[in-house]
Amino acid sequence: MFKPEVYAARRKQLRESLSGGVVLLPGNDFSSMNYPANFYHFRQDSDFLYFFGHDHDGHSGIMDVDEGKDILVGDDLTMDDIIWMGNQPVMKDKAAQCGTEHTLSRGKLSEYIKDAMDKGRKVHILPPYRGDHWLALEGIFGKSHSEIRQHVSVEAIKAVVKLREIKDAGEIAEIEKAVDIAYIMHTTSMKMAMPGIVEQEIAGTVEGLALAHGKPVSFPVILSQNGQILHNHDHSQVLKEGRMMVTDTGTESPFHYASDITRTVPVGGKFNTRQKEIYEIVLKANVDTIEMIKPGVFYKDVHFLAARTIANGLKDLGLMKGDTDEIVKAGAHALFFPHGLGHAMGLDVHDMEGLGENFVGYDDSVQRSDQFGLAFLRFGKKLQPGYVMTDEPGCYFIPALIDMWKSEGKFMEFINYDKVETYKDFGGVRIEDDILVTEDGYKLLGKPIPKTVKEIEDTMKK
């Protein structure tokens, strides 16, 4: 945990940004896998972690805006608990660790919330994302599922986003720890990417390295020579010479801050001409867009730079044609780049996505597009100092999408389908880094992970 005053200050800021009422933050409980006592790995709710810090099940938090106090909800362990789990601090000490002196037993939580409602006070909750949260809230509020939805507070969502989106020095240090572990994961993946290796062997090793050096992976490992499948969690293929292997993975720091890095390498360790040509296009998009990052720039505009760079590169190879600006305006480039450039990152690898992507990545100054490809841009608004962003351009050859657009005669003026047909066996390339927006520009977070052609080939030789 951070120091107690960190959590106290965060809660104070949230309380001061709300008009009144009570904020209820349920923490997570264990979830059973296949019988009651066999649990999935426990992961605490990120909003509870941000405001109360405790990485244990059975807790909730209350921020009473009207009374100006914060309450840690939970129970002291019984002897049965201690036998199985060992000693834990008592609730009074846990409260002090997160900067408050107030505690409440779980059995009294419903009474507290119902008393607030009886007095006409607003009870704010954030959008629940787990079934057990909904069931617990039904018991706490004494209301049905549909009635509880009325307590999901846009006011609280916007206030939480405003706080969590700006990372302080302690948070940035945690993210860098996670990126440094990702360095080990990715350089190991590169060295293992040899013909005849089953993808699962590499994916399992990468996940094991995350656990050996910190916390679990920050999302399920994406690793495949079928990199044209953007989130490919199938690891059953045997690697073959001439294919490119995409590894998209990261881990969590001790305080659960995420890293999210992607590298693409040639199976066997040496780029052939076609691989190098596509890879260099994506690398240029990655480098050029990172250099554009600074406060006041719309991330949507950074995305458009990536789109233009990829379109220009594909024009040079004869895969696209026509005016680059018209290509991007029409969305023709999305045949090859069908996703957004990046997303916010922090305690969640897609930071605060549970609160709603549009609350996190968009505001009154920029609206989300419904155009294919651009619609998947998770973050479009102006950058501010303290934001942590991923930058992950890609170029993919998706046979089903190519066939569909070709059969529809779509963007014939921009796409050379005859040439594209010869790339349907290629797969995909994605390159991703984690970037801090600074006061006057950007900082690439963590130990630099090989990404130039020479750096990758040199690493794979080892």
N, C-alpha and C positions, 0 to 999 in steps of 0.2 A: 504493500500500500504506500501511497504518497503520505506526506505528513498530514496530521489532522486538520491543520489550518487550510490546506488545499481544498479538502472536501467542504469544510465550513464556508469558505469563500464562494465556492461554486453554488452551493445551495442558497446563500444570501443573494447572490446575483440573480438567480432564478426567481426567488421570492419577490425581489424588488422589481422584476420585469413583468409580474402578473398583477392583475387588477384586484385579486382577492381570492378567498376560498382555501381549499386544501388540495395538495398534490399527492396522489398515491402512486408509488412506484413499486410494484410487485417484483421481487427477485425471482430467480428460477429455482425450481425444485429438481431433484433427480427424476429421470425418465427411465422406465423399465424397458429392457430390450425384449426378453422372451419369457421372463417370469418376474414376479415382483421384486425380488432381492438382487437381480442382476441388471445393473444400470448401464446406460450409455455414459460415455465420458461427460462429466459435468461441465457445463459452460454457463457462467453467470450472465444475466441480462446486462447489456452494455450500458444502458442508462442508469441502472442501479449501481454498476461499477463506477460510473463517472461521478455520481453524486454521493455515494456511501462507501464504495471501495471494497466491501467485504466479499470475498470470493468463496462463499459457502452457501449451501442450500438452506431453505427455511427462513429466509429473511425478506422483509419488505421495508420500504422507507416512506415516511410521511414528512412533507414540508407544509407546515401550517402558515399560510401567507398572512392571515389576519392576526395571529398571535405571535408571529415572528420566531417560531421555534421549529426544530427538526426532531423527528422521533425515529429511532431504529426499532423495528418490530422483529421479534423473535423470542425464542425460549432458551433457557439454559439447558445443557445436555443432561440427560438422565444417566444412571450408571450403565444401563444397557447400551446407550450410545457410546459411552467412554470405553466400554469393553471392546467394541468393534472399531471405533474410530480414534481412540486416544483422547487425551485431555484437550480441551479447547478453552479459550478465554470465556469468562462469564459475560453476560449481556452488558453489564455496567462497563466492563473494560472494553468491549467491542464498540460501545457507543463512544467512549473516549477516543478510541483509535480513529474514528471518522469525524471527530470534532463536535460531538454533542453530548449532553448529559441526560437526555431523555430516552427512555425505553418503554416498550409496550409489548405485552405478551401477544402471541398470535390469536389466542382466544378472545382477546379484547378488541381486536382490530375492527371487526364488524360493528361492534357497539360504537366505536369512535366515529366510523364513517356514517353510520345511520344517524348518530346524534348531530353531526355536521349538516346532513341533509334535512333533518327535522327542523333545524334552525334556519333553513333557507340558504345555506352556504353552498357555493359551487364546489363540486369535487372534480378535479381534473385528473384524467388518466391519459396515457399515451396509447397508441393503437396496439392491442394485444396481437401477438403473432403465433401463439401456441394454444393448443386446445385446453391444456390444463390451466392456463391463465384465465380463459373464459369461464371454466367451471369454478375456479377459485373466486373470481369476481362475482359470479352469480350468488355464491354463498355470502360473500362479504357485503354486497349491496342489498341482498334479498330481492333481486330483480331478475327479469328474464334477459336473455342474450340481447334481444333487440332494444330493450330499455337501457342496458349498459352502454350500448353504442352512443347514446346521447351524451355520455360523459367523456367520450374521446374529444379532447380539447385542442382545437386548432391554435388557440392562444398559447397553450403550453408547448405544442409541437414547435411553433415558430420560435418561442423563447429558448427551447432546448437546442434547436439547430443553431441559433445565433451564438450560443455559448460553446457548443461542442465543435463547431466548424473551425474555430481559431485554436490552434494547438500551442500550448505553452512549452517552455524549454524542457520540462520534465517529460512531457508527452513525446516531443520530438526525439529525445534521447532514447525513449523506449522503442519508437519506430526504427531508429537506426540500429538498435540491438537486433531487431527482427530482420532487417535487411542484411546485416552481417551474417546471420545464420543462413539466410537465403543464398548468400554467396557460396557457402559450403555446399548447400543443396544443389545449386545450379552447376557449379564447376564439377561436382561429382557426376551429375547427370550427363554433362558433356563427355567426360572421360569414358563413360560406360556405353555411349551411343555407337556401338559397333555392330556390323552385320552378324546376324544369328542370335542376337540377344532378344529375349522376350521383353516387351515393354513393361510388363508387370514387375520384372526384377528391378528395373530402374525406378519405377514409381514407388515400390515398396522400400527401396533403399533411401530414396529422397524423403519419404514420410518418416522413416526411422531416424534420419539425421535431425529432422525437426524435433522429434521427441527427445533425442539424445542431448540436444544442445539448448532446449528451452521448453516451449509448450507445443501442443499439437499444431498441425498445419492450419492456416487461417481459412482454408476452404479445401474441398476435396481436390486432390492432385489432378491436373489436366496434363496428360503426357501421351503423345501419339505421333506416329508418322503420317496419320490421317489428319493433319493439322487444318485441313479445310473445314473440319467440324469444330466450331469455335470453342465449345466447352466439352471436349471429348474425354469422358471418364472411362472409356473402354481401353484396357491395357493388354489386350489379348494378342496383338500382332507381333510377328517376328520381324525385327528390323532388317531392312534390305538396303544394299548399296544403291545409290541413286535417289533415295528418299530423303526428305528433310524431317527432323523430329522436333516438334514443338513441346517445350516444357513450360507450363504456366503454374507456378506454385509459390507459396510463401508460408511463413509461420507466424506465431504470436510470441511477443516478448513475455517476460515474467508477469507483467501487468496487463497482458492481453492486447497490446497494441499490435497491429498487423503489418506484414510486408506482403507485397504482391509483385512478383517479377516474372517476366517471360523472356525466354531465349529460344532461338531456333537454330539448329545445327545440322550439318550434313552427316548422315549416317556414314561412318567410316573415317570422318575427320578431314575430308578434303572437299571443298566446293567445286562442283563442275561449272561450266560456263553459264548454263541456264540458271542454276541455283544462285550463282553469284550475282547475276544480273537482277533477279527479283529481290534478292536479299539487300543489295545496295540501294534499291529504291525505297524499301521499308526503313532501312537504316537512316537514309537521308531525311525521310519524313520524321523519324524519331528525333534526330539531332536538331533539325531545323525548328521543330515545334517546341522542343525544350528551351531553345534559345529565345523563343518568343514570349515565354512565361514571365510575367511581372504583374504587379498590382495594377488594377484598372483595365486590364485586357479581358474581353469576354472570352471564356474558354470555348464558346461556340466558334469564334473566329480562329482560334488555334486549331480546332478540328478542321475548319475549312482549308487551312494551310496544309494540313496532312493530306486532305483529299486532293488538292491541286498538285501536290508533290507526287503523289502516287499516280494521278492521271498523266502528268507530264512524263514520268518514267515509263509508263506503259505505252504512251504515244511513241517514245523513242524506240521501243521494241516492236512497234507495229501492231500492238494489241488494241490500242485505242486510236482515235483520230478526231480531228475537229478542234474547235476553240476550247481551251481548257476551262475558262470561266463558264462557258455554256454547258460543258460536260458536268461540272459540279453543280451548277444551278438546276439542271434537269435531274440530277441524281444518278446519272449513268455510271459514275465511278463505283457506285455501291454494289455493282456486280462483283467487284473485287475487294471492296472495303465496306462491308455491310453492317458495321457497328460504329459506336462512338469512340472518340479518341481516348477517353478515360473517365475516371470517377474520383470522388473524394474518398479518402482513406484515413482510418484512425483506429478506434476501438473495434470497429467493424471494417472488414476488408472493402465492402461497399458501404461507406460510412453512413450510418443512420438510415439505411434504406428501409428499415422497419417503420420509420416515421413517415415514409412516402418520398419517392425520388423527386417529385416536383417541388416539395418543400425544401429539399436539400440542394438541388442543382439548378433551380429556376426561381425567378421572382418577377415582380411587375415589369422589370426592364427587359426581360427576354422570355419568350414563350417557347414551349416545346413544339417541335415540328411533327407532322404526321407523315412526312415523306419517308419512303423506305430507306433504311440505313440511318438517316439523320434522326429518325424517331428513337433510335437506340442510344443516342447520346444522353448519358445520365446526368451530365453537368454542362450547363451552357452559360451560367451567369458570370459576372465580373469577378476576377480573382482578387483576393485580399491577402495581406501579409498574415502568415500563420496557417493558411490553407495547405493541406497536403494532398497532392493529386497524383494519380497514375497517368502516364503518357504511354499509350500502347497502340500505335498504328499497326496495320496488318494488310497483307495482300493474299487473297485466297482464290482458289479455282474450284468452285463447288459445282460438280457435274449436273446435279438436278436443277440448280438455279440457272446455269448456263443453258441447259436444254429448254427450260420453261421460257426464258426471255427470248431465245432464238426462235422458238415456235410461235411466239407472239409477235415477232418482228420488232421487238422493243429496242429502241435506241440504235437502229441500224446505221444512223448517221455518225454515231460515236464509237461503236464497237465493231472490230474486225473479227466476226465470229469464226471465219475459216482459220485464222491464226489462233484464236482462243481454243478451238477444238484440240489443237496439238498440245495444250497445257492441262488437259483434264485429268492427267495422271500425276500432276505436280504436287498437290496437297496445299500447304499454306505456310506463310511466314508471319510471325508476330514478334515484336520487340517491345518490351515494357520496362519502364523505370519508375521509381517513386520520387516525387519532386516536392520540395518545400518552397512555397512562395515567400520570398523575403521582402524586406522593406524596399529594395531597389531592383529586384530580379528574382533569381531562383537559386536553389541549392539542390544538387543531386544527393540523395540521402544514402548513407551507408557506404561500405567498401565497394568501389566500382567493380562490376561483374563483366567479364569479357564480352564484347559485342561487335567489335570490328571483325572483318574476315580473318585478318592475321592473328588477332588475339584468340579467336575461337580455334583456329587451326593449330596454333601453338599450344593452347590448353589441351586439346584433344590428343596431341602427340604424346603428352605425358601419361 
